[in-house]
Amino acid sequence: MKTIQQTAIPFSIIASALVLTACGGSGSSNTASAPVYPATMPVSISFELLANGTAVKCGTPISGMGSKATTADLKDARFYVSNVNLIDTNDKLVPVNLSANDWQNDQVSLISFIDGTGAACGGTALPTNTTLTGTVPGAAYKGISYEIGVPEALNHTDYATAAKPMNVAAMAWSWTSGRKFLKLELNPQGGVNVVRTNTTTNPPTTTTSNAATWNVHLGSGGCTTNATTGAYSCTNANRMQVKLANFNYSTQKISLDLNALFAGSDLTSDTAGAAGCMSGTTDTECKAIFEGLKIDLPSGKPATAGVQSIFVARNK
């Protein structure tokens, strides 16, 4: 792909004043011209992890997490971003043409905060990617919208043979026949108290165990394949819709607020399914997580009420 060597013009520059002086007669007048944009502008969107109002990274203890204000180590933090659009001054969605590289193709970008700084973060040095890049038509822009998810056409491809960034084994999810759209894992101090009740016995019996990690794995559910065509279909799309009506990509970054995501979750316990939320419709730990993601848990469709507060715009 040919690189566009031009400087992005942020939407905040609404009218650069080219002052024209009209000579003649006994006076002159100044007229401000409309801004002039190149045919195509480069775009760079930066992401970060946020906790307690401060940027955090993998392997760092984070205090005050969840409903019990638990201290936890961030073990894993990655997510796929797709359907990226900037919002112009007329509220029109303008698609961002993603630039192909090791972290993105023309449809999806993988944002990864795994850096290998500790055993929980990969153990050895690992590359990170906190930026998606692309181009848009030259214009003024005031906001952004995107999905946390993988387009259906790419979701069910074989990661072992797929091109980057769809070839990451840790983001493949065999039991749902697709990808983990978002993968956030925390290791709370003291672990997770896992309680299971067996209702098939009389009286019911309860067992307890301890898990190291509280997981949030977002992905499509209810996925089946057509025996004739091999095509997949999923009853629950579970793609998070994000819209930031006021966002300046030149001066701001997008922060994933961990406090907001885990606000309603007790990271020290689990009562159903794997520890944490695995996008199951009957997983009790998913209720608070999906409310934050603004995804309707029974249907997997975008929630019809409320505005997401998980992703927020902050100054660079």
C-alpha positions in Angstrom: 0.0 0.0 0.0 1.3 3.4 -0.9 1.9 5.6 2.1 0.3 9.0 2.1 3.0 11.5 3.3 0.7 14.3 4.4 0.0 15.9 7.8 -3.3 15.2 9.4 -5.5 18.3 9.9 -7.5 17.9 13.1 -11.2 18.8 13.2 -10.5 21.6 15.7 -9.0 23.7 12.9 -12.3 24.8 11.5 -11.2 28.0 9.8 -7.6 28.8 9.2 -7.7 32.4 8.3 -6.3 33.2 4.9 -6.6 36.9 4.9 -7.2 38.5 1.6 -6.8 42.2 1.3 -8.9 43.8 -1.4 -7.2 47.0 -2.7 -8.9 49.8 -4.5 -11.0 52.8 -3.7 -10.7 54.2 -0.3 -10.8 51.1 1.8 -10.1 47.3 2.2 -11.9 44.2 3.5 -10.7 41.0 5.2 -12.4 37.7 4.2 -11.7 34.4 6.0 -11.7 31.5 3.5 -12.9 28.0 4.1 -10.3 25.5 5.3 -8.6 23.6 2.6 -8.0 19.8 3.2 -5.9 17.3 1.2 -7.8 14.7 -0.7 -6.7 12.0 1.8 -5.5 12.4 5.4 -3.6 9.9 7.6 -5.3 8.9 10.9 -3.7 7.5 14.0 -5.9 6.4 16.9 -4.1 5.7 20.2 -5.5 3.4 23.0 -4.5 3.0 26.6 -5.6 1.1 29.8 -6.9 3.2 32.6 -7.4 2.5 36.3 -8.0 4.9 39.2 -7.5 7.8 36.8 -4.0 6.6 35.7 -2.6 4.7 32.8 -1.7 1.1 33.8 0.1 -1.7 32.1 0.2 -5.5 32.3 1.9 -7.0 35.4 1.2 -4.0 37.6 -0.8 -4.4 40.8 -4.0 -2.3 40.6 -5.9 -1.4 43.7 -9.6 -0.8 44.2 -10.8 -3.1 41.5 -14.4 -4.3 41.4 -17.2 -4.2 43.9 -14.9 -5.4 46.7 -12.1 -2.9 45.9 -9.7 -5.8 45.3 -6.0 -5.4 44.4 -5.2 -7.4 41.3 -2.5 -7.9 38.8 -3.4 -7.3 35.2 -2.6 -10.6 33.4 -3.8 -10.0 29.9 -5.4 -7.2 27.9 -6.1 -7.4 24.2 -9.1 -6.6 21.9 -10.0 -6.5 18.2 -11.3 -3.2 16.8 -13.4 -3.2 13.6 -15.9 -1.1 11.6 -14.0 2.1 12.5 -15.6 5.4 11.4 -14.8 9.0 12.1 -17.8 11.3 12.5 -17.7 14.5 10.4 -19.3 17.8 11.3 -22.5 16.8 9.6 -22.7 13.7 11.9 -22.0 11.4 8.9 -20.0 8.2 9.6 -16.9 8.2 7.4 -15.0 4.8 7.2 -11.4 4.7 8.1 -9.3 2.8 5.5 -7.1 0.7 7.8 -3.5 0.3 6.7 -2.3 -3.3 6.4 0.6 -4.2 8.8 1.5 -6.9 11.4 -1.4 -5.7 13.6 -4.2 -5.0 11.2 -5.7 -5.8 7.8 -8.2 -3.7 5.9 -11.1 -4.8 8.3 -9.8 -5.2 11.8 -7.0 -4.1 14.1 -5.6 -6.0 17.1 -4.8 -3.8 20.1 -2.5 -5.6 22.5 -1.0 -4.4 25.8 0.9 -7.7 26.5 4.5 -6.7 26.9 6.3 -9.6 28.6 7.3 -7.6 31.6 6.4 -10.4 34.0 5.3 -14.0 34.0 1.7 -13.0 33.8 2.4 -10.9 30.7 4.1 -13.5 28.6 7.4 -14.0 30.5 9.6 -12.8 27.7 9.8 -9.6 25.7 6.7 -9.3 23.5 5.7 -6.6 21.0 2.7 -4.4 21.9 0.3 -2.4 19.7 -1.7 0.5 21.1 -2.4 2.3 17.9 -4.5 1.7 14.8 -3.7 3.6 11.6 -5.4 4.4 8.3 -6.6 7.1 6.1 -9.8 9.1 5.6 -11.0 11.7 3.0 -9.8 15.2 3.8 -12.4 16.9 6.0 -13.1 18.1 9.5 -14.0 15.4 12.0 -15.4 15.6 15.5 -15.9 12.0 16.8 -15.4 8.3 16.3 -17.4 5.1 16.3 -16.1 1.5 16.2 -16.9 -2.1 17.2 -15.1 -4.3 19.7 -15.3 -7.5 17.6 -14.2 -9.3 14.5 -16.3 -9.1 11.3 -18.3 -12.3 10.8 -16.5 -13.1 7.5 -13.2 -13.3 9.4 -14.4 -14.6 12.8 -14.4 -18.3 12.0 -11.3 -18.6 9.9 -8.6 -21.0 11.0 -6.1 -19.1 13.2 -3.3 -21.5 12.3 -3.4 -20.6 8.6 -4.9 -17.1 8.9 -2.9 -13.9 8.0 -2.0 -11.4 10.7 -3.7 -10.2 12.9 -6.1 -13.2 12.9 -3.3 -15.7 13.5 -3.0 -15.2 17.3 -3.7 -18.5 19.1 -4.4 -16.8 22.4 -7.3 -14.9 20.8 -8.9 -18.0 19.2 -11.8 -19.5 21.0 -12.4 -23.1 19.9 -15.6 -23.8 21.9 -17.4 -20.8 20.2 -15.8 -21.5 16.8 -14.5 -18.0 16.5 -12.3 -15.3 18.2 -12.2 -13.7 21.5 -13.1 -10.1 20.7 -11.9 -8.8 24.0 -9.6 -10.6 26.5 -9.1 -9.1 29.9 -7.7 -11.2 32.7 -7.0 -10.2 36.3 -5.2 -12.1 39.1 -6.8 -10.9 42.3 -4.7 -11.1 45.5 -5.8 -14.3 47.3 -7.3 -15.8 44.2 -10.9 -16.4 43.2 -13.2 -18.4 45.5 -15.0 -20.8 43.1 -18.3 -22.1 44.6 -20.3 -24.8 42.8 -23.6 -26.3 43.9 -24.7 -29.7 42.6 -28.5 -29.7 42.5 -28.7 -33.3 41.2 -28.0 -34.6 44.7 -30.5 -34.7 47.5 -29.9 -32.6 49.4 -27.8 -30.4 47.0 -24.1 -30.4 47.7 -21.6 -27.5 47.5 -17.9 -27.6 46.7 -15.3 -24.8 46.7 -12.0 -24.4 45.0 -9.6 -21.6 44.2 -8.7 -20.1 40.8 -5.9 -17.7 40.1 -7.6 -15.6 37.4 -10.9 -13.7 36.9 -11.5 -13.6 33.1 -13.5 -11.5 30.8 -13.6 -13.2 27.4 -16.0 -11.5 25.0 -17.0 -13.5 21.8 -19.9 -14.6 19.8 -22.0 -17.4 21.3 -24.4 -20.1 20.1 -22.2 -20.8 17.0 -23.0 -23.7 14.8 -21.8 -24.8 11.4 -23.8 -25.9 8.3 -22.9 -29.5 7.6 -23.2 -28.9 3.8 -21.6 -25.6 3.3 -19.3 -25.4 6.4 -20.6 -21.8 7.0 -20.9 -20.7 10.6 -23.8 -18.9 12.2 -24.1 -17.5 15.8 -27.2 -16.8 17.8 -25.4 -14.2 19.9 -23.2 -11.7 18.1 -21.9 -10.0 21.3 -20.1 -7.2 19.5 -19.7 -4.0 21.5 -20.7 -0.8 19.8 -18.6 2.3 20.9 -19.4 5.9 19.9 -17.5 8.9 21.2 -19.3 11.9 19.9 -16.5 14.3 20.9 -13.1 12.9 20.0 -10.1 14.6 18.4 -7.6 12.0 17.2 -4.8 14.5 17.0 -5.0 15.6 20.6 -6.8 12.8 22.4 -6.4 9.0 23.0 -9.1 6.4 23.9 -8.8 4.9 27.3 -10.3 1.5 28.4 -11.4 2.3 31.9 -11.0 -0.9 34.0 -12.8 0.6 37.0 -15.9 1.2 34.9 -15.8 -2.3 33.4 -15.4 -4.2 36.7 -17.4 -1.8 38.9 -20.2 -4.3 39.5 -18.1 -7.5 39.7 -16.7 -9.3 42.8 -13.3 -10.4 41.6 -12.8 -12.6 44.6 -15.6 -15.1 43.8 -17.3 -17.0 41.1 -20.5 -19.0 41.2 -21.1 -20.3 37.6 -19.1 -21.3 34.6 -15.4 -20.7 34.3 -14.0 -18.1 36.7 -15.2 -14.7 35.5 -17.4 -14.0 32.4 -17.1 -16.2 29.3 -20.0 -14.6 27.4 -22.4 -17.3 28.5 -26.1 -16.3 28.7 -26.5 -18.2 32.0 -23.1 -17.1 33.5 -24.1 -15.0 36.5 -20.8 -13.1 36.4 -21.6 -11.9 32.9 -24.6 -9.8 34.0 -22.6 -6.8 35.4 -19.9 -7.1 32.7 -22.5 -7.0 29.8 -24.3 -4.1 31.4 -21.0 -2.2 31.2 -20.4 -3.2 27.7 -24.0 -2.2 26.8 -24.7 -5.6 25.2 -28.0 -7.3 26.0 -27.1 -10.6 27.7 -29.9 -12.8 26.5 -29.8 -11.8 22.9 -26.2 -10.6 22.3 -27.5 -7.5 20.5 -26.5 -3.9 21.4 -28.4 -2.7 24.5 -31.3 -0.2 23.7 -30.8 1.9 26.8 -27.8 3.6 28.4 -24.5 4.9 27.1 -21.3 3.0 27.5 -18.6 4.4 29.8 -16.0 1.8 29.4 -14.1 3.6 26.6 -13.5 7.3 27.2 -11.5 10.1 25.5 -8.6 11.6 27.3 -5.9 14.1 26.4 -2.6 12.7 25.1 
